């Protein structure tokens, strides 16, 4: 399973700082994955609570094991789709998402559903990716893997992680969903793909984006693409990990 916590460590710090969890808060973590944000929020909120929701059963299994190992009795997890899940109304004081809100099929309805779970005046803090061309991790890996003839059996396109890249679009969606006092902050932090180039190669090949590019190539082209990818990863090996530049928006809103 890809280690998003390691990849997004710098972003995670920025997110928690902006979230500002206080003792007694009830925190809702949207697209919680393996639960790092949920667990950190639970620690800060005690004696409050934190609930993480995600569609992935395997990720939630890891989240529950980690919470049990850390003896976090105020952290809980539920498998479900935040777009339609029946959250208790006006229950949470804070909502948070670390790159977990870009794939909603109906974002206005999804954010409205999250808003109904917040108390009036409750804050929603999320990180979303800026445009694809601002993501070195995207452009460099795509450039390495996409050269060469692509077979007709190319895999279907992955879900678009850049649907909230335009701040005007995002603030319009949130306003339509019942949020106000919107603030969008430019966040420029690198992402880490592994301790060295070989570790990064194994990690990158777990990503849907990389799998689809490689699967669309014939055997000889795939081998050449992997050689180019190794060269790219070597060039980004700092001796303290393989890092790529990235840009995100930190979006803060309040339920009206």
N, C-alpha and C positions, 0 to 999 in steps of 0.2 A: 504494500500500500504506500502510495507516494506520501512523503513526509512534508505536509504543508506547514506544520509548525516550524520546522527548520527553515523552510523557504521564506516564510513571512515573519521571521523573528523581529526584524526592525519595524515592520508595519504594525506588528502586534503591540509593541511598546507605545507607539504613537496613538493607537486606538484606545488602549487602556487609560492613557493620560487624558485623552479627550473625554472618555466616558465618565470618569470621576465617580466611580461607585462609592456610596457611603453606607455605613452600618445601618441595617434595616431595610435597604432597598430590595425590591423584587425585580429581578433582571430577566429579560427574555432574550435569548441568543438565537438569531435566525440563521439557519444553515450552519449549525454548530460543528459539523464534521466530527472529529475525534474529541471535541469538547474542551480544548485548551482555554478558549475565551470564557466558556461557561464556568470552568473550575476556578479560574482566576477571579471572575466576578463573584462567585460564591464565597471565596475567602474574604474578599473585601466587603461583601454585603452582610456577613454574619453579624447578628442573628437573622438577617434576611435570607432570601433564597435566590437561586438562579435556575432557570429552566432552559435547556437547549433542545432545539427541534431540528431534525434533518430527515431527508428521504432515504439515506443510506443506512441499512441495517448493520453492515460490517463496521462502519465508522462509529456508529452508536455503541456497538458492543465494546469497542476499544475505549470509548469515552466512559462507559459505565465501569469498566475494569480500572481505569485510571482514577476515577473518583473514589472507588472503593479502596484502592491502594493508598490514596491520600486521606482517607477517612473523612471525606467531605459529605456529611449527612444532609447538608442543605443544598446540594446540587442534584438535579434530576434531569432525565432525558426522555424525549418522546419521539417516536418515528411518525412522521407526517409531513404534509405539504403546507407550509406556512400561508400559502395563498388562500386556503379554504379551511384550515384547521379551526376547530371550535375552541378557541382560547376563552378562559373566563373573562367576561367583560370588565374593563376598567380595573384590572387586577395588578398590572405591572407598573412600576415607577420609571423603569428604564428599558429600552430595547437596543440591541446592538447586533451588528452583523459585520463579519470580516470576510468580504468578498462572497457573500452568500445570497445576494438579492438580484443578481444580473440576469437570471434565467427565468424570471416569471413570465408566463404566457400573457397575463393581463396584469401589468404592474400597478395600475390604479386600483383595481380590486384587491390585489395582494397587499399593497400598502394600507389601504383602508381597513382591511382585516386586522393587520398588525396594529393600526391606530386604535381600533375598538378595544384591543386588549390592554392599551395603556390608559392610565388615569388621565383625566384632563390636565394638560400642562406637562405630561410625561415626555421625556426626551427620547429621541431615536438617533443613534450615532452609528454610522456605517462607513465602511471603506469600499469603494468601487474603482475599477480600473479606468484610467484615461484611455484615449484612443490607441489603437493597435500600433500605429507608427511611433508612438512614444514609449513603447515597451521593447527595450533591447532584448529581453528574454524571448519575446515573440519574433521580432524581425530577424535576429541572428540565427535562431534555431530553424526558423522557416527557410531562410536563405540557404542554410547548410543542407537541409533535407529535401528541398523542392526542386533542385536542379536535376535534369535528366528526364528521360521519357517516363510518363506516368501510364500505367496500364489501364485498360477499360474497366477493371474491377476495383477501381479506386473507392475507398471507403466514403460514406456520406459525411458531409460537413459536420463538425462538432457544434454544439450549442455555442452561441456567440457570447463571450465574456465581456464584450465592450458595449453592451446595449445602454448603459448608463454613463457613457463616456462624455456626453455633451451636458454640461451643467445646466443649461437652460431647459433641456428636455427633462432632466432629473428633477429640478425644482418645480417644473410645471406638473409633473406626475405627482409629486408629493403634495403640492398645493391642492390639486384635484382630489387627492385622497384624504384631505382634511388636516394637513400639517401646515404650520406657519413658523415664523422666526427662523427662516432657513439660512444656513451659512455653509459655504463650500470652500474648503481650504486645499491648496495644492500640496501634495505630499510626494516628496522625491526621496525614496529609500531603495537600496539595492535588494535583490532577492538572491538567495543562496541555494545552489542546487546540489552541493555535496562537498565533502572535505577535500577532494581532489578530482582530477578529470575523469578517472575511471568510475569513482562513486557517482559523479554527476551524470555520466553516460547512462548508468543503470537507472538513475532517478528520472532523467528526461524521457527515457524510453517507456516509462510507465504512464506518461502523459498522453491523453487522448489525441492532442494535436500531433505529437510525434508519431504515435502509432498509425494514425491515418495517412500521414505523408509516406511513411516507410511501407505500409501495406499497399499503397498505390503504385509501387515501383516493382519492376522485374528484379530478379535476384542480383544481377550484376550491378544494376543501377542502385539498388538498396545498399550494397556493400560500399560503393563509392560515396553514397550519401552519408553512411556511418563514418567513413574515413574523414569526410569534411566536418562532420559533427565533432569528432574527436579533436580535430585541429582547432575548431572554434572553442571548445571547452578548455583545451590547453591554453589558449590565448587569454582566457578569463580566470585562470587559476592564479590566485594571488599569493599562494603559499599558506593562506588562512581560509581556504575554501574557494569555490568557483562562484563568482558573483556576476550578476547582470544588472544593469540600470533598469529602473522602472519608475512609472509615474502613476499616482492614484489621486482620487479625490476623497477627502474626509468630509462627509456630508452630515450636518447636524440639523435636526428639525425638532419641532415641539408639537405635540398634539394640541390642536386648537381647543 
